[in-house]
Amino acid sequence: MKTLIIDDSKAIRSILKKMMESFGFETFEAANGRDAMKCLREMKNCDVVLVDWNMPVMSGLDFVKELRSIAFFKKTKIMMVTTESGMSGMKLALAEGADEYVMKPFNKEIVFDKLIQLGLLPMKE
């Protein structure tokens, strides 16, 4: 399975990359939404996108809106991973097409559980 990690923080991308690779995902990275759209076109297929909200060039929310407007990516799972902790922000992201929402700081177990909820990993026994 493939994942695209979108965050303007190289450190966060590195942490998420390690996590996702430990779960068996092939990982790709982008520093903002615009670069992520280019990357997705080259990848051709992506199972899940982990995207920050606050980024330069194109925000995570704008990325979610754009991705959901493209029929080919309608089934791609989107997980917001962000410092935006308000309930209104979470509701907005989910309304615009995000499938899950994780607030920073996060840990491996939280991400793992969200991937299970998205149907991308098997349930824990």
Contacts in CASP RR format, 6 or more apart in sequence:
PFRMAT RR
TARGET T0000
AUTHOR 0000-0000-0000
METHOD contacts of the structure
MODEL  1
MKTLIIDDSKAIRSILKKMMESFGFETFEAANGRDAMKCLREMKNCDVVL
VDWNMPVMSGLDFVKELRSIAFFKKTKIMMVTTESGMSGMKLALAEGADE
YVMKPFNKEIVFDKLIQLGLLPMKE
1 24 0 8 1.000
1 25 0 8 1.000
1 26 0 8 1.000
1 47 0 8 1.000
1 48 0 8 1.000
1 120 0 8 1.000
2 25 0 8 1.000
2 26 0 8 1.000
2 27 0 8 1.000
2 28 0 8 1.000
2 43 0 8 1.000
2 45 0 8 1.000
2 46 0 8 1.000
2 47 0 8 1.000
3 20 0 8 1.000
3 25 0 8 1.000
3 26 0 8 1.000
3 27 0 8 1.000
3 28 0 8 1.000
3 46 0 8 1.000
3 47 0 8 1.000
3 48 0 8 1.000
3 49 0 8 1.000
3 50 0 8 1.000
4 27 0 8 1.000
4 28 0 8 1.000
4 29 0 8 1.000
4 30 0 8 1.000
4 36 0 8 1.000
4 39 0 8 1.000
4 40 0 8 1.000
4 43 0 8 1.000
4 46 0 8 1.000
4 48 0 8 1.000
4 49 0 8 1.000
4 50 0 8 1.000
5 13 0 8 1.000
5 16 0 8 1.000
5 17 0 8 1.000
5 20 0 8 1.000
5 27 0 8 1.000
5 28 0 8 1.000
5 29 0 8 1.000
5 30 0 8 1.000
5 49 0 8 1.000
5 50 0 8 1.000
6 29 0 8 1.000
6 30 0 8 1.000
6 31 0 8 1.000
6 32 0 8 1.000
6 33 0 8 1.000
6 35 0 8 1.000
6 36 0 8 1.000
6 49 0 8 1.000
6 50 0 8 1.000
6 51 0 8 1.000
6 52 0 8 1.000
6 55 0 8 1.000
6 60 0 8 1.000
6 63 0 8 1.000
7 13 0 8 1.000
7 16 0 8 1.000
7 31 0 8 1.000
7 50 0 8 1.000
7 51 0 8 1.000
7 52 0 8 1.000
7 55 0 8 1.000
7 81 0 8 1.000
8 31 0 8 1.000
8 32 0 8 1.000
8 52 0 8 1.000
8 54 0 8 1.000
8 55 0 8 1.000
8 56 0 8 1.000
9 52 0 8 1.000
10 31 0 8 1.000
12 52 0 8 1.000
12 81 0 8 1.000
12 104 0 8 1.000
13 29 0 8 1.000
13 31 0 8 1.000
16 27 0 8 1.000
16 50 0 8 1.000
16 81 0 8 1.000
16 111 0 8 1.000
17 27 0 8 1.000
17 29 0 8 1.000
19 108 0 8 1.000
19 111 0 8 1.000
19 112 0 8 1.000
20 27 0 8 1.000
20 50 0 8 1.000
20 111 0 8 1.000
21 27 0 8 1.000
22 108 0 8 1.000
23 112 0 8 1.000
23 115 0 8 1.000
23 121 0 8 1.000
25 47 0 8 1.000
25 48 0 8 1.000
28 39 0 8 1.000
28 43 0 8 1.000
28 46 0 8 1.000
29 39 0 8 1.000
30 36 0 8 1.000
30 38 0 8 1.000
30 39 0 8 1.000
31 55 0 8 1.000
32 55 0 8 1.000
32 56 0 8 1.000
32 57 0 8 1.000
32 58 0 8 1.000
33 51 0 8 1.000
33 55 0 8 1.000
33 57 0 8 1.000
33 58 0 8 1.000
33 59 0 8 1.000
33 60 0 8 1.000
33 62 0 8 1.000
33 63 0 8 1.000
34 57 0 8 1.000
34 58 0 8 1.000
35 57 0 8 1.000
36 49 0 8 1.000
36 51 0 8 1.000
36 58 0 8 1.000
36 63 0 8 1.000
37 58 0 8 1.000
37 63 0 8 1.000
37 66 0 8 1.000
37 67 0 8 1.000
40 46 0 8 1.000
40 49 0 8 1.000
40 67 0 8 1.000
40 73 0 8 1.000
46 73 0 8 1.000
46 76 0 8 1.000
47 76 0 8 1.000
47 77 0 8 1.000
47 120 0 8 1.000
48 76 0 8 1.000
48 77 0 8 1.000
48 78 0 8 1.000
48 79 0 8 1.000
48 115 0 8 1.000
48 118 0 8 1.000
48 120 0 8 1.000
49 67 0 8 1.000
49 76 0 8 1.000
49 77 0 8 1.000
49 78 0 8 1.000
49 79 0 8 1.000
50 79 0 8 1.000
50 81 0 8 1.000
50 111 0 8 1.000
51 60 0 8 1.000
51 63 0 8 1.000
51 64 0 8 1.000
51 78 0 8 1.000
51 79 0 8 1.000
51 80 0 8 1.000
51 81 0 8 1.000
51 98 0 8 1.000
52 60 0 8 1.000
52 80 0 8 1.000
52 81 0 8 1.000
52 82 0 8 1.000
53 59 0 8 1.000
53 60 0 8 1.000
53 61 0 8 1.000
53 80 0 8 1.000
53 82 0 8 1.000
53 83 0 8 1.000
53 84 0 8 1.000
53 93 0 8 1.000
54 60 0 8 1.000
54 82 0 8 1.000
54 83 0 8 1.000
54 84 0 8 1.000
58 66 0 8 1.000
60 80 0 8 1.000
61 92 0 8 1.000
61 93 0 8 1.000
61 96 0 8 1.000
64 78 0 8 1.000
64 80 0 8 1.000
64 93 0 8 1.000
64 96 0 8 1.000
64 97 0 8 1.000
64 98 0 8 1.000
65 96 0 8 1.000
65 97 0 8 1.000
67 73 0 8 1.000
67 76 0 8 1.000
67 78 0 8 1.000
68 74 0 8 1.000
68 78 0 8 1.000
68 96 0 8 1.000
68 97 0 8 1.000
77 99 0 8 1.000
77 100 0 8 1.000
77 118 0 8 1.000
77 120 0 8 1.000
78 97 0 8 1.000
78 98 0 8 1.000
78 99 0 8 1.000
78 100 0 8 1.000
79 98 0 8 1.000
79 99 0 8 1.000
79 100 0 8 1.000
79 101 0 8 1.000
79 102 0 8 1.000
79 111 0 8 1.000
79 114 0 8 1.000
79 115 0 8 1.000
79 118 0 8 1.000
80 90 0 8 1.000
80 93 0 8 1.000
80 98 0 8 1.000
80 100 0 8 1.000
80 101 0 8 1.000
80 102 0 8 1.000
81 102 0 8 1.000
81 104 0 8 1.000
81 106 0 8 1.000
81 111 0 8 1.000
82 101 0 8 1.000
82 102 0 8 1.000
82 103 0 8 1.000
82 104 0 8 1.000
83 103 0 8 1.000
83 104 0 8 1.000
84 90 0 8 1.000
84 93 0 8 1.000
84 103 0 8 1.000
85 103 0 8 1.000
90 101 0 8 1.000
93 101 0 8 1.000
94 101 0 8 1.000
99 118 0 8 1.000
100 114 0 8 1.000
100 117 0 8 1.000
100 118 0 8 1.000
102 110 0 8 1.000
102 111 0 8 1.000
102 114 0 8 1.000
112 121 0 8 1.000
115 121 0 8 1.000
116 122 0 8 1.000
116 123 0 8 1.000
116 124 0 8 1.000
END
